[in-house]
Amino acid sequence: MRSLRGLLPVMILALCHAAWAQSPTYGLGRTPSAEEIRAWDIAISPTGKELPPGSGTAKEGAQLYTQKCAACHGTTGSGGPAPMLIKPQSASTSSGPCVAPCIREGNVMALHSPYATTIWDYINRGMPLSQEGTLKPNEVYALTAFLLYKNGVIQEDDVLDAQSLPQVKMPNRDGYALPEWKPGMPRPFSAKP
């Protein structure tokens, strides 16, 4: 009987703790509005249905690349400290430093990515370094067109926009597969070059 009296307070505390943990809020923050959620949800799917209005060509992108990208990625799309963006015409002999993940000829995004929308999405959200999200949609379309053109995926005069970008047939579209992975398993990709 005595052990039951000692167990009763523990059970009451456990029940109170469980009820508190299941409460709808913890008294912190607030529920975001639908408009705030839409503003944060900027990911672009392979279908491109989320792409904004705008357009760009490789010719327009060439000038933007020189202004906003060449300092990190190199004037020819390779040779800079940041990942290679344009596969060189001849085999690269560069053994210089490369920011992780190190991207060289074999895994240039414009050739390795299964969808052209992935390139647009990455540029839009992640570039230029320390100024992420500052490019206008027309600039992102133009830079995407420039990189795809320089890697031989599209023609120089092709216009990329919300309708044409998802239609670009990427060289690796049919050769790409996601590895089997579940939370708790080791990472499927190494962070080393």
C-alpha positions as CSV (number, residue, x, y, z in Angstrom):
1,M,0.0,0.0,0.0
2,R,2.8,2.3,0.9
3,S,4.4,1.9,-2.6
4,L,1.1,2.8,-4.2
5,R,1.0,6.1,-2.3
6,G,4.5,6.9,-3.6
7,L,3.5,5.9,-7.2
8,L,0.3,8.1,-7.2
9,P,2.2,11.5,-7.3
10,V,4.5,10.2,-10.1
11,M,1.5,9.1,-12.1
12,I,-0.2,12.5,-11.7
13,L,2.9,14.3,-12.8
14,A,3.3,12.0,-15.8
15,L,-0.4,12.7,-16.8
16,C,0.1,16.5,-16.4
17,H,3.2,16.4,-18.4
18,A,1.6,14.4,-21.2
19,A,-1.4,16.8,-21.3
20,W,0.9,19.9,-21.4
21,A,3.0,18.4,-24.2
22,Q,-0.1,17.8,-26.3
23,S,-1.4,21.3,-25.8
24,P,-2.0,23.2,-29.1
25,T,0.7,25.9,-28.4
26,Y,3.6,26.5,-26.1
27,G,2.8,30.2,-25.7
28,L,5.5,31.1,-28.2
29,G,5.2,32.8,-31.6
30,R,2.0,32.9,-33.7
31,T,0.5,30.9,-36.6
32,P,1.7,32.3,-39.9
33,S,-0.8,33.8,-42.3
34,A,-1.6,32.1,-45.6
35,E,0.2,35.1,-47.3
36,E,3.3,34.6,-45.2
37,I,3.4,30.9,-46.1
38,R,3.1,31.7,-49.8
39,A,6.0,34.1,-49.5
40,W,8.2,31.5,-47.9
41,D,7.2,28.7,-50.3
42,I,9.4,29.6,-53.2
43,A,10.6,26.1,-54.3
44,I,10.1,25.3,-58.0
45,S,9.0,21.8,-58.9
46,P,10.1,19.9,-62.1
47,T,6.7,20.8,-63.7
48,G,7.5,24.6,-63.2
49,K,4.0,25.4,-62.2
50,E,5.4,27.8,-59.5
51,L,7.6,29.8,-62.0
52,P,6.9,33.5,-62.1
53,P,6.3,35.5,-65.2
54,G,9.5,36.7,-67.0
55,S,11.9,35.5,-69.7
56,G,15.5,35.5,-70.7
57,T,18.0,34.4,-73.4
58,A,21.6,33.3,-73.3
59,K,22.7,36.6,-74.8
60,E,21.1,38.5,-72.0
61,G,22.6,36.0,-69.5
62,A,26.1,36.4,-70.8
63,Q,26.3,40.0,-69.6
64,L,24.7,39.2,-66.2
65,Y,27.1,36.3,-65.8
66,T,30.1,38.6,-66.2
67,Q,28.6,41.1,-63.7
68,K,27.3,38.8,-61.0
69,C,28.9,35.3,-61.3
70,A,32.3,35.4,-62.9
71,A,34.2,36.6,-59.8
72,C,33.4,33.3,-58.0
73,H,32.8,30.9,-60.9
74,G,35.5,32.1,-63.3
75,T,35.1,34.1,-66.5
76,T,34.7,30.9,-68.5
77,G,32.4,29.2,-66.0
78,S,35.3,27.2,-64.5
79,G,38.6,28.0,-62.8
80,G,37.1,30.0,-60.0
81,P,37.0,29.0,-56.3
82,A,33.2,28.3,-56.6
83,P,31.8,25.2,-58.3
84,M,32.3,24.8,-62.1
85,L,29.2,25.9,-64.1
86,I,30.3,25.4,-67.7
87,K,32.1,22.3,-68.8
88,P,35.4,23.3,-70.5
89,Q,35.9,22.4,-74.2
90,S,39.1,20.4,-73.4
91,A,39.8,18.3,-70.3
92,S,40.5,20.5,-67.3
93,T,43.8,20.2,-65.5
94,S,42.7,22.3,-62.6
95,S,43.7,20.9,-59.3
96,G,43.3,24.2,-57.4
97,P,41.0,24.7,-54.5
98,C,37.3,24.0,-54.9
99,V,34.5,25.0,-52.5
100,A,32.5,21.9,-51.3
101,P,30.6,20.4,-52.9
102,C,33.4,20.3,-55.4
103,I,31.9,20.4,-58.9
104,R,34.1,19.5,-61.9
105,E,33.5,18.4,-65.5
106,G,31.6,15.2,-64.6
107,N,28.9,16.8,-62.5
108,V,28.3,20.3,-63.8
109,M,24.7,21.1,-62.8
110,A,23.6,22.0,-66.4
111,L,24.5,18.5,-67.5
112,H,23.9,16.5,-64.3
113,S,20.6,17.9,-63.1
114,P,17.5,16.0,-64.3
115,Y,15.4,19.2,-64.7
116,A,16.1,22.7,-66.0
117,T,13.8,24.1,-63.3
118,T,16.2,22.9,-60.7
119,I,18.9,25.2,-62.1
120,W,16.4,28.1,-62.1
121,D,15.4,27.3,-58.5
122,Y,19.0,27.1,-57.3
123,I,20.0,30.4,-58.9
124,N,16.9,32.1,-57.7
125,R,17.3,31.1,-54.1
126,G,21.0,30.7,-53.6
127,M,22.8,33.2,-55.8
128,P,24.8,35.5,-55.8
129,L,26.6,34.5,-52.6
130,S,25.7,36.9,-49.7
131,Q,23.0,38.5,-51.9
132,E,20.7,35.5,-52.2
133,G,17.2,36.2,-53.5
134,T,18.1,39.6,-55.1
135,L,17.9,38.5,-58.7
136,K,14.8,39.4,-60.6
137,P,12.9,36.6,-62.5
138,N,14.1,37.9,-65.9
139,E,17.7,37.8,-64.6
140,V,17.3,34.2,-63.4
141,Y,15.8,33.1,-66.7
142,A,18.6,34.8,-68.6
143,L,21.4,33.2,-66.4
144,T,19.7,29.8,-66.6
145,A,19.6,30.2,-70.4
146,F,23.2,31.2,-70.6
147,L,24.4,28.2,-68.5
148,L,22.2,25.8,-70.5
149,Y,23.5,27.3,-73.8
150,K,27.1,27.2,-72.8
151,N,26.8,23.5,-71.9
152,G,25.1,22.6,-75.2
153,V,21.6,22.0,-73.9
154,I,19.7,24.8,-75.7
155,Q,20.4,27.1,-78.6
156,E,21.7,30.7,-78.1
157,D,18.4,32.3,-79.3
158,D,16.1,30.1,-77.3
159,V,13.9,32.1,-74.9
160,L,13.3,30.6,-71.5
161,D,10.1,31.4,-69.6
162,A,7.6,29.7,-67.4
163,Q,6.3,27.6,-70.3
164,S,9.5,26.7,-72.1
165,L,11.8,26.1,-69.2
166,P,10.1,22.9,-67.9
167,Q,10.1,21.6,-71.5
168,V,13.9,21.7,-71.8
169,K,15.1,18.1,-72.2
170,M,18.1,17.8,-69.8
171,P,20.9,15.3,-70.8
172,N,20.5,13.4,-67.6
173,R,16.7,13.4,-67.3
174,D,16.4,9.7,-67.8
175,G,19.6,8.8,-66.0
176,Y,18.8,10.3,-62.6
177,A,17.7,8.3,-59.6
178,L,17.3,9.2,-56.0
179,P,18.9,6.7,-53.6
180,E,16.9,4.7,-51.1
181,W,17.2,6.7,-47.8
182,K,15.2,7.0,-44.6
183,P,15.9,9.1,-41.5
184,G,18.5,7.6,-39.3
185,M,20.4,5.9,-42.2
186,P,23.9,7.2,-43.1
187,R,24.0,10.0,-45.7
188,P,24.0,8.6,-49.2
189,F,26.4,11.2,-50.6
190,S,29.8,12.1,-49.3
191,A,30.6,15.8,-48.7
192,K,34.1,15.2,-50.0
193,P,35.0,15.9,-53.7
